[in-house]
Amino acid sequence: MAISSQHVTGFVAGLGVSALSFYLYKKNQAKVDQFLNDHGIQVSSVMARDPESMSIKELVKAKEDLEDMIAEREHEASQATKKTA
């Protein structure tokens, strides 16, 4: 079965819808998570948990996530500084 233009169009459309959905979720994450929690669906984040109750593995994962976020912000700040200079 060969890949046709319909396959490519469907893939691109699906990718666009997925990206839009993710953007809208992240923009309204607090509201969506609260709505889900109100309806019995527990959405938990590693960062939202109490560190005292986390295992070593979960703490290391949270640490790595924080280090990644710090590196991204530092990179963005250095890029912004380069653009203004």
TORMAR-750954 format. One line per field, with one value per atom (N, C-alpha, C, O): residue number from 0; residue in three letters; atom name; y negated, z, x. Coordinates in Angstrom, 1 decimal. Each point is the difference from the previous one (the first is absolute). Layout:
<nodes>
i (NUM / ...)
aa (ala / ...)
at (CA / ...)
v (Y / ...)
w (Z / ...)
u (X / ...)
</nodes>
This chain:
<nodes>
i (0 / 0 / 0 / 0 / 1 / 1 / 1 / 1 / 2 / 2 / 2 / 2 / 3 / 3 / 3 / 3 / 4 / 4 / 4 / 4 / 5 / 5 / 5 / 5 / 6 / 6 / 6 / 6 / 7 / 7 / 7 / 7 / 8 / 8 / 8 / 8 / 9 / 9 / 9 / 9 / 10 / 10 / 10 / 10 / 11 / 11 / 11 / 11 / 12 / 12 / 12 / 12 / 13 / 13 / 13 / 13 / 14 / 14 / 14 / 14 / 15 / 15 / 15 / 15 / 16 / 16 / 16 / 16 / 17 / 17 / 17 / 17 / 18 / 18 / 18 / 18 / 19 / 19 / 19 / 19 / 20 / 20 / 20 / 20 / 21 / 21 / 21 / 21 / 22 / 22 / 22 / 22 / 23 / 23 / 23 / 23 / 24 / 24 / 24 / 24 / 25 / 25 / 25 / 25 / 26 / 26 / 26 / 26 / 27 / 27 / 27 / 27 / 28 / 28 / 28 / 28 / 29 / 29 / 29 / 29 / 30 / 30 / 30 / 30 / 31 / 31 / 31 / 31 / 32 / 32 / 32 / 32 / 33 / 33 / 33 / 33 / 34 / 34 / 34 / 34 / 35 / 35 / 35 / 35 / 36 / 36 / 36 / 36 / 37 / 37 / 37 / 37 / 38 / 38 / 38 / 38 / 39 / 39 / 39 / 39 / 40 / 40 / 40 / 40 / 41 / 41 / 41 / 41 / 42 / 42 / 42 / 42 / 43 / 43 / 43 / 43 / 44 / 44 / 44 / 44 / 45 / 45 / 45 / 45 / 46 / 46 / 46 / 46 / 47 / 47 / 47 / 47 / 48 / 48 / 48 / 48 / 49 / 49 / 49 / 49 / 50 / 50 / 50 / 50 / 51 / 51 / 51 / 51 / 52 / 52 / 52 / 52 / 53 / 53 / 53 / 53 / 54 / 54 / 54 / 54 / 55 / 55 / 55 / 55 / 56 / 56 / 56 / 56 / 57 / 57 / 57 / 57 / 58 / 58 / 58 / 58 / 59 / 59 / 59 / 59 / 60 / 60 / 60 / 60 / 61 / 61 / 61 / 61 / 62 / 62 / 62 / 62 / 63 / 63 / 63 / 63 / 64 / 64 / 64 / 64 / 65 / 65 / 65 / 65 / 66 / 66 / 66 / 66 / 67 / 67 / 67 / 67 / 68 / 68 / 68 / 68 / 69 / 69 / 69 / 69 / 70 / 70 / 70 / 70 / 71 / 71 / 71 / 71 / 72 / 72 / 72 / 72 / 73 / 73 / 73 / 73 / 74 / 74 / 74 / 74 / 75 / 75 / 75 / 75 / 76 / 76 / 76 / 76 / 77 / 77 / 77 / 77 / 78 / 78 / 78 / 78 / 79 / 79 / 79 / 79 / 80 / 80 / 80 / 80 / 81 / 81 / 81 / 81 / 82 / 82 / 82 / 82 / 83 / 83 / 83 / 83 / 84 / 84 / 84 / 84)
aa (met / met / met / met / ala / ala / ala / ala / ile / ile / ile / ile / ser / ser / ser / ser / ser / ser / ser / ser / gln / gln / gln / gln / his / his / his / his / val / val / val / val / thr / thr / thr / thr / gly / gly / gly / gly / phe / phe / phe / phe / val / val / val / val / ala / ala / ala / ala / gly / gly / gly / gly / leu / leu / leu / leu / gly / gly / gly / gly / val / val / val / val / ser / ser / ser / ser / ala / ala / ala / ala / leu / leu / leu / leu / ser / ser / ser / ser / phe / phe / phe / phe / tyr / tyr / tyr / tyr / leu / leu / leu / leu / tyr / tyr / tyr / tyr / lys / lys / lys / lys / lys / lys / lys / lys / asn / asn / asn / asn / gln / gln / gln / gln / ala / ala / ala / ala / lys / lys / lys / lys / val / val / val / val / asp / asp / asp / asp / gln / gln / gln / gln / phe / phe / phe / phe / leu / leu / leu / leu / asn / asn / asn / asn / asp / asp / asp / asp / his / his / his / his / gly / gly / gly / gly / ile / ile / ile / ile / gln / gln / gln / gln / val / val / val / val / ser / ser / ser / ser / ser / ser / ser / ser / val / val / val / val / met / met / met / met / ala / ala / ala / ala / arg / arg / arg / arg / asp / asp / asp / asp / pro / pro / pro / pro / glu / glu / glu / glu / ser / ser / ser / ser / met / met / met / met / ser / ser / ser / ser / ile / ile / ile / ile / lys / lys / lys / lys / glu / glu / glu / glu / leu / leu / leu / leu / val / val / val / val / lys / lys / lys / lys / ala / ala / ala / ala / lys / lys / lys / lys / glu / glu / glu / glu / asp / asp / asp / asp / leu / leu / leu / leu / glu / glu / glu / glu / asp / asp / asp / asp / met / met / met / met / ile / ile / ile / ile / ala / ala / ala / ala / glu / glu / glu / glu / arg / arg / arg / arg / glu / glu / glu / glu / his / his / his / his / glu / glu / glu / glu / ala / ala / ala / ala / ser / ser / ser / ser / gln / gln / gln / gln / ala / ala / ala / ala / thr / thr / thr / thr / lys / lys / lys / lys / lys / lys / lys / lys / thr / thr / thr / thr / ala / ala / ala / ala)
at (N / CA / C / O / N / CA / C / O / N / CA / C / O / N / CA / C / O / N / CA / C / O / N / CA / C / O / N / CA / C / O / N / CA / C / O / N / CA / C / O / N / CA / C / O / N / CA / C / O / N / CA / C / O / N / CA / C / O / N / CA / C / O / N / CA / C / O / N / CA / C / O / N / CA / C / O / N / CA / C / O / N / CA / C / O / N / CA / C / O / N / CA / C / O / N / CA / C / O / N / CA / C / O / N / CA / C / O / N / CA / C / O / N / CA / C / O / N / CA / C / O / N / CA / C / O / N / CA / C / O / N / CA / C / O / N / CA / C / O / N / CA / C / O / N / CA / C / O / N / CA / C / O / N / CA / C / O / N / CA / C / O / N / CA / C / O / N / CA / C / O / N / CA / C / O / N / CA / C / O / N / CA / C / O / N / CA / C / O / N / CA / C / O / N / CA / C / O / N / CA / C / O / N / CA / C / O / N / CA / C / O / N / CA / C / O / N / CA / C / O / N / CA / C / O / N / CA / C / O / N / CA / C / O / N / CA / C / O / N / CA / C / O / N / CA / C / O / N / CA / C / O / N / CA / C / O / N / CA / C / O / N / CA / C / O / N / CA / C / O / N / CA / C / O / N / CA / C / O / N / CA / C / O / N / CA / C / O / N / CA / C / O / N / CA / C / O / N / CA / C / O / N / CA / C / O / N / CA / C / O / N / CA / C / O / N / CA / C / O / N / CA / C / O / N / CA / C / O / N / CA / C / O / N / CA / C / O / N / CA / C / O / N / CA / C / O / N / CA / C / O / N / CA / C / O / N / CA / C / O / N / CA / C / O / N / CA / C / O / N / CA / C / O / N / CA / C / O / N / CA / C / O)
v (1.2 / -1.2 / -1.2 / -0.2 / -0.7 / -1.2 / -1.1 / -0.1 / -0.8 / -1.2 / -1.0 / -0.4 / 0.0 / -1.0 / -1.4 / -0.2 / -0.7 / -1.4 / -0.1 / -0.9 / 1.8 / 0.0 / 0.4 / -0.5 / 1.5 / 0.4 / -1.2 / -0.2 / -0.5 / -1.1 / -1.1 / -0.6 / 0.3 / -1.0 / 0.3 / -0.8 / 2.1 / 0.4 / -0.1 / -0.4 / 0.8 / -0.1 / -1.4 / -0.3 / -0.6 / -1.4 / -0.6 / -0.8 / 1.1 / -0.5 / 0.5 / -0.7 / 2.0 / 0.6 / -0.7 / -0.2 / 0.0 / -0.7 / -1.4 / -0.4 / -0.3 / -1.3 / -0.1 / -0.8 / 1.7 / 0.1 / 0.4 / -0.6 / 1.5 / 0.4 / -1.2 / -0.2 / -0.5 / -1.2 / -1.0 / -0.6 / 0.3 / -1.0 / 0.4 / -0.8 / 2.1 / 0.5 / -0.1 / -0.4 / 0.8 / -0.1 / -1.5 / -0.3 / -0.6 / -1.4 / -0.5 / -0.7 / 1.0 / -0.4 / 0.6 / -0.7 / 2.0 / 0.6 / -0.7 / -0.4 / 0.1 / -0.6 / -1.4 / -0.5 / -0.2 / -1.4 / 0.0 / -0.9 / 2.0 / 0.1 / 1.1 / 0.6 / -0.2 / 1.2 / 0.1 / 1.0 / -2.1 / -0.1 / 0.3 / 0.7 / -1.4 / 0.2 / 1.4 / 0.6 / 0.0 / 1.3 / 1.0 / 0.9 / -1.0 / 0.9 / -0.1 / 1.1 / -2.3 / -0.1 / 0.6 / 0.7 / -0.9 / 0.6 / 1.5 / 0.7 / -0.1 / 1.5 / 0.4 / 1.1 / -1.8 / 0.4 / -0.1 / 0.9 / -1.9 / -0.1 / 1.2 / 0.4 / 0.3 / 1.1 / 1.3 / 1.0 / -1.0 / 1.3 / 0.5 / 1.1 / -1.9 / 0.5 / -0.8 / -1.2 / 2.0 / -0.6 / -0.2 / 0.9 / -2.2 / -0.3 / -0.6 / -1.0 / 1.8 / -0.4 / -0.3 / 0.6 / -1.6 / -0.3 / 0.3 / 0.0 / 0.4 / 0.4 / -1.2 / 0.1 / -1.3 / -1.2 / -0.4 / -0.7 / 1.1 / -0.3 / 0.9 / -0.3 / 1.3 / 1.0 / -0.5 / -0.8 / 1.3 / -0.3 / 0.7 / 1.3 / -2.0 / 0.7 / 1.0 / 1.0 / -1.2 / 1.0 / 1.3 / 1.0 / -0.9 / 1.3 / 0.6 / 1.1 / -1.7 / 0.5 / 1.0 / -0.1 / 1.1 / 0.9 / -0.6 / -1.1 / 1.7 / -0.5 / -0.2 / -1.0 / 2.0 / 0.0 / -1.2 / -0.7 / 0.4 / -1.1 / -1.4 / -0.9 / 0.9 / -1.2 / -0.3 / -1.2 / 2.2 / -0.2 / -0.5 / -0.9 / 1.5 / -0.4 / -1.5 / -0.8 / 0.4 / -1.4 / -0.9 / -1.1 / 1.5 / -0.8 / -0.2 / -1.1 / 2.2 / -0.1 / -0.9 / -0.8 / 0.9 / -0.9 / -1.4 / -0.9 / 0.6 / -1.4 / -0.5 / -1.1 / 2.0 / -0.4 / -0.3 / -1.0 / 1.8 / -0.3 / -1.3 / -0.8 / 0.5 / -1.3 / -1.2 / -1.0 / 1.2 / -1.1 / -0.2 / -1.2 / 2.3 / -0.2 / -0.6 / -0.9 / 1.2 / -0.6 / -1.5 / -0.8 / 0.4 / -1.4 / -0.8 / -1.1 / 1.7 / -0.6 / -0.2 / -1.0 / 2.0 / 0.0 / -1.1 / -0.8 / 0.7 / -1.0 / -1.4 / -0.9 / 0.7 / -1.3 / -0.4 / -1.1 / 2.1 / -0.3 / -0.4 / -0.8 / 1.5 / -0.3 / -1.4 / -0.8 / 0.4 / -1.3 / -1.1 / -1.0 / 1.3 / -0.9 / -0.2 / -1.2 / 2.2 / -0.1 / -0.8 / -0.7 / 0.9 / -0.7 / -1.5 / -0.8 / 0.4 / -1.4 / -0.7 / -1.2 / 2.0 / -0.6 / -0.3 / -0.5)
w (0.0 / 0.0 / 0.0 / 0.9 / -1.9 / -0.2 / 0.9 / 0.2 / 0.2 / 0.7 / -1.0 / -0.9 / 1.0 / -0.9 / 0.6 / 1.2 / -2.0 / 0.5 / 1.1 / 0.9 / -0.9 / 1.1 / 1.3 / 1.0 / -1.0 / 1.2 / 0.6 / 1.2 / -2.1 / 0.5 / 0.5 / 1.1 / -1.8 / 0.5 / 1.3 / 0.9 / -0.7 / 1.3 / 1.1 / 1.1 / -1.4 / 1.0 / 0.4 / 1.2 / -2.1 / 0.3 / 0.7 / 1.0 / -1.4 / 0.7 / 1.5 / 0.9 / -0.7 / 1.3 / 0.9 / 1.2 / -1.8 / 0.7 / 0.4 / 1.1 / -2.0 / 0.3 / 1.1 / 1.0 / -1.0 / 1.0 / 1.4 / 1.0 / -1.1 / 1.3 / 0.6 / 1.2 / -2.1 / 0.5 / 0.6 / 1.0 / -1.7 / 0.5 / 1.3 / 0.9 / -0.8 / 1.3 / 1.1 / 1.1 / -1.3 / 1.0 / 0.5 / 1.2 / -2.2 / 0.3 / 0.9 / 1.0 / -1.4 / 0.7 / 1.4 / 1.0 / -0.9 / 1.4 / 0.9 / 1.1 / -1.7 / 0.9 / 0.3 / 1.1 / -1.9 / 0.2 / 1.1 / 0.8 / -0.7 / 1.0 / 0.9 / 0.5 / -0.2 / 0.7 / 1.4 / 0.4 / 0.3 / 1.4 / 0.0 / 0.8 / -1.8 / -0.1 / -0.4 / 0.6 / -1.5 / -0.5 / 1.1 / 0.2 / 0.5 / 1.1 / 1.1 / 0.6 / -0.3 / 1.0 / -0.4 / 0.8 / -2.0 / -0.6 / 0.1 / 0.5 / -0.9 / 0.1 / 1.4 / 0.3 / 0.6 / 1.5 / 0.5 / 0.8 / -1.2 / 0.5 / -0.5 / 0.7 / -1.8 / -0.5 / 0.3 / -0.6 / 1.6 / 0.5 / -0.8 / 0.3 / -1.2 / -0.7 / 0.6 / -0.1 / 0.7 / 0.7 / -1.0 / -0.5 / 0.3 / -0.8 / 0.9 / 0.5 / -0.4 / 0.9 / -0.8 / -1.0 / 1.5 / -0.6 / 1.0 / 1.3 / -1.8 / 0.9 / 0.9 / 1.1 / -1.7 / 0.7 / 1.1 / 1.0 / -1.1 / 0.9 / 1.2 / 1.0 / -1.0 / 1.1 / 1.2 / -0.2 / 1.3 / 1.2 / 0.0 / -0.1 / 0.1 / -0.1 / 1.1 / -0.3 / 1.4 / 1.1 / -0.3 / 0.6 / -1.4 / -0.3 / -1.3 / -0.4 / -0.2 / -1.3 / 0.2 / 1.0 / -1.9 / 0.1 / -0.6 / -0.6 / 0.8 / -0.5 / -1.6 / -0.5 / -0.1 / -1.5 / -0.4 / -1.0 / 1.7 / -0.3 / 0.2 / -0.7 / 1.8 / 0.4 / -1.1 / -0.4 / -0.1 / -1.0 / -1.3 / -0.7 / 0.4 / -1.2 / 0.1 / -1.0 / 2.1 / 0.3 / -0.1 / -0.6 / 1.1 / 0.0 / -1.5 / -0.4 / -0.4 / -1.4 / -0.7 / -0.9 / 1.1 / -0.6 / 0.3 / -0.9 / 2.2 / 0.4 / -0.7 / -0.4 / 0.4 / -0.7 / -1.4 / -0.6 / -0.1 / -1.4 / -0.2 / -0.9 / 1.8 / -0.1 / 0.2 / -0.6 / 1.6 / 0.3 / -1.2 / -0.4 / -0.2 / -1.2 / -1.2 / -0.7 / 0.5 / -1.0 / 0.2 / -0.9 / 2.1 / 0.4 / -0.2 / -0.5 / 0.9 / -0.1 / -1.5 / -0.4 / -0.4 / -1.4 / -0.7 / -0.8 / 1.2 / -0.5 / 0.4 / -0.8 / 2.0 / 0.5 / -0.8 / -0.3 / 0.1 / -0.8 / -1.4 / -0.6 / 0.0 / -1.4 / 0.0 / -1.0 / 1.9 / 0.1 / 0.2 / -0.6 / 1.3 / 0.3 / -1.3 / -0.3 / -0.5 / -1.2 / -1.1 / -0.8 / 0.8 / -1.0 / 0.3 / -0.9 / 2.2 / 0.3 / -0.1 / -0.1 / 0.1 / 0.0 / -1.4 / -0.2)
u (0.8 / -0.8 / 0.9 / 0.8 / -1.0 / 0.8 / -0.6 / -1.2 / 2.1 / -0.5 / -0.4 / 0.7 / -2.0 / -0.5 / -0.1 / 0.3 / -0.7 / -0.1 / -1.1 / 0.1 / -1.1 / -1.0 / 0.6 / -0.4 / 1.3 / 0.7 / 0.8 / -0.1 / 0.8 / 0.8 / -0.9 / 0.3 / -1.4 / -0.9 / -0.6 / -0.1 / -0.3 / -0.6 / 1.0 / -0.3 / 1.6 / 1.0 / 0.3 / 0.1 / 0.0 / 0.2 / -1.1 / 0.2 / -1.5 / -1.2 / 0.0 / -0.2 / 0.5 / 0.1 / 1.1 / -0.3 / 1.4 / 1.1 / -0.4 / 0.3 / -1.0 / -0.4 / -1.0 / 0.0 / -1.0 / -1.0 / 0.6 / -0.4 / 1.4 / 0.6 / 0.8 / 0.0 / 0.7 / 0.8 / -0.9 / 0.2 / -1.3 / -1.0 / -0.6 / -0.2 / -0.2 / -0.6 / 1.0 / -0.3 / 1.6 / 1.0 / 0.2 / 0.1 / 0.0 / 0.1 / -1.2 / 0.3 / -1.5 / -1.1 / -0.1 / -0.4 / 0.8 / 0.1 / 1.0 / -0.3 / 1.5 / 1.0 / -0.4 / 0.3 / -1.0 / -0.4 / -1.1 / 0.0 / -0.8 / -1.1 / 0.2 / -1.0 / 2.2 / 0.3 / -0.6 / -0.6 / 0.6 / -0.5 / -1.5 / -0.6 / -0.1 / -1.5 / -0.3 / -1.0 / 1.7 / -0.3 / 0.2 / -0.8 / 2.0 / 0.3 / -1.0 / -0.4 / -0.1 / -1.0 / -1.3 / -0.7 / 0.3 / -1.2 / 0.1 / -1.0 / 2.1 / 0.2 / 0.0 / -0.6 / 1.2 / 0.0 / -1.4 / -0.4 / -0.4 / -1.4 / -0.8 / -1.0 / 1.4 / -0.8 / 0.7 / -0.3 / 1.2 / 0.5 / 1.2 / 0.5 / 0.1 / 1.2 / 1.2 / 0.1 / 0.8 / 1.1 / 1.1 / 0.6 / -0.2 / 1.1 / 1.1 / -0.2 / 1.2 / 1.1 / 1.2 / 0.3 / 0.5 / 1.2 / 1.1 / -0.2 / 1.4 / 1.1 / 0.4 / 0.3 / -0.4 / 0.3 / -1.0 / 0.3 / -1.5 / -1.1 / 0.0 / -0.7 / 1.4 / 0.0 / 0.9 / 0.9 / -1.2 / 0.7 / 1.4 / 0.0 / 1.1 / 1.3 / 0.2 / 0.8 / -1.3 / 0.2 / -0.6 / 0.5 / -1.5 / -0.7 / 0.5 / -0.4 / 1.4 / 0.5 / 1.2 / 0.7 / -0.6 / 1.1 / 1.2 / 0.0 / 1.2 / 1.2 / -0.1 / 0.5 / -1.0 / -0.2 / -0.8 / 0.3 / -1.4 / -0.9 / 0.7 / -0.1 / 0.9 / 0.8 / 1.0 / 0.2 / 0.5 / 1.0 / -0.6 / 0.5 / -1.7 / -0.7 / -0.4 / 0.1 / -0.6 / -0.4 / 1.2 / -0.1 / 1.2 / 1.2 / 0.5 / 0.3 / -0.4 / 0.4 / -0.9 / 0.4 / -1.7 / -1.0 / 0.3 / -0.1 / 0.4 / 0.3 / 1.3 / 0.0 / 1.0 / 1.3 / -0.3 / 0.6 / -1.4 / -0.3 / -0.7 / 0.3 / -1.3 / -0.7 / 0.9 / -0.1 / 1.0 / 1.0 / 0.9 / 0.3 / 0.2 / 0.8 / -0.7 / 0.6 / -1.9 / -0.8 / -0.1 / 0.1 / -0.4 / -0.2 / 1.3 / 0.0 / 1.1 / 1.3 / 0.3 / 0.6 / -0.9 / 0.3 / -0.9 / 0.5 / -1.7 / -0.9 / 0.4 / 0.0 / 0.5 / 0.5 / 1.3 / 0.1 / 0.7 / 1.3 / -0.3 / 0.6 / -1.6 / -0.4 / -0.6 / 0.2 / -1.1 / -0.6 / 1.1 / -0.2 / 1.2 / 1.1 / 0.8 / 0.4 / -0.2 / 0.7 / -0.8 / 0.6 / -1.9 / -0.8 / 0.0 / -0.1 / 0.1 / -0.1 / 1.4 / 0.1 / 1.0 / 1.3 / 0.4 / 1.1)
</nodes>
